């Protein structure tokens, strides 16, 4: 779930499946051609990983990725701070 996905039209900010994720990032690259992320930190939990990074619009972001038994990502929840520098 992501507020940016919601802004892009994904109901409830939810993107399901690889084809939808590929399409979402394709649109993101059209909107933000210089798209890049600067890592701040990565934190491991039990069955999850949290990434803290600088995102678009000068926002700090944290994404929590829940893993399945095979250590594949089964759910991601994204959190964004307010835009800065605009």
C-alpha positions as CSV (number, residue, x, y, z in Angstrom):
1,X,0.0,0.0,0.0
2,X,1.4,3.4,-1.0
3,X,0.1,6.9,-1.0
4,X,1.9,7.4,-4.3
5,X,0.1,4.4,-5.8
6,X,-3.2,5.9,-4.6
7,X,-2.3,9.2,-6.3
8,X,-1.6,7.2,-9.5
9,X,-5.1,5.8,-9.4
10,X,-4.5,2.4,-7.6
11,X,-7.6,1.7,-5.5
12,X,-6.6,2.0,-1.8
13,X,-3.0,2.5,-2.9
14,X,-2.7,-1.2,-3.6
15,X,-0.8,-2.7,-6.5
16,X,-1.2,-6.5,-7.0
17,X,1.1,-8.6,-9.1
18,X,4.3,-8.1,-11.1
19,X,2.6,-6.8,-14.3
20,X,0.8,-4.0,-12.3
21,X,4.0,-3.2,-10.4
22,X,5.9,-2.9,-13.7
23,X,3.2,-0.6,-15.1
24,X,3.2,1.5,-12.0
25,X,7.0,2.1,-12.1
26,X,6.7,2.8,-15.9
27,X,4.3,5.6,-15.1
28,X,6.5,6.8,-12.2
29,X,9.5,7.0,-14.5
30,X,7.5,9.1,-17.0
31,X,6.4,11.4,-14.2
32,X,9.8,11.6,-12.5
33,X,12.4,10.8,-15.2
34,X,15.2,11.4,-12.8
35,X,13.7,9.0,-10.3
36,X,16.2,7.7,-7.8
37,X,16.3,6.8,-4.1
38,X,19.0,7.6,-1.6
39,X,19.2,5.0,1.2
40,X,19.4,6.1,4.8
41,X,19.1,2.8,6.6
42,X,17.8,-0.8,6.4
43,X,16.4,-2.6,9.4
44,X,15.6,-6.3,9.8
45,X,12.8,-7.7,11.9
46,X,11.2,-11.1,12.2
47,X,9.7,-11.8,8.9
48,X,10.1,-8.2,7.7
49,X,12.5,-5.6,6.4
50,X,12.2,-1.8,6.7
51,X,13.9,0.6,4.3
52,X,14.4,4.2,5.2
53,X,15.3,6.4,2.2
54,X,15.0,9.8,0.5
55,X,12.3,9.7,-2.2
56,X,10.8,12.0,-4.7
57,X,9.7,15.6,-3.9
58,X,12.3,15.7,-1.2
59,X,10.4,13.3,1.0
60,X,11.8,10.9,3.5
61,X,10.2,7.5,3.2
62,X,10.0,4.2,5.1
63,X,8.8,1.0,3.4
64,X,8.1,-2.1,5.4
65,X,8.3,-5.4,3.5
66,X,6.7,-8.4,5.0
67,X,8.2,-11.7,3.8
68,X,6.7,-15.1,3.3
69,X,8.2,-18.4,4.4
70,X,10.4,-18.5,1.3
71,X,11.7,-15.0,2.1
72,X,9.8,-13.4,-0.8
73,X,8.1,-10.1,-0.4
74,X,4.3,-10.7,0.2
75,X,3.2,-7.2,1.3
76,X,4.7,-3.7,1.3
77,X,3.5,-0.7,3.2
78,X,5.0,2.7,2.3
79,X,5.1,5.7,4.5
80,X,6.1,9.2,3.3
81,X,7.0,12.4,5.1
82,X,6.0,15.8,3.8
83,X,7.6,17.3,0.7
84,X,10.6,19.6,1.3
85,X,12.3,22.1,-0.8
86,X,9.2,23.0,-2.9
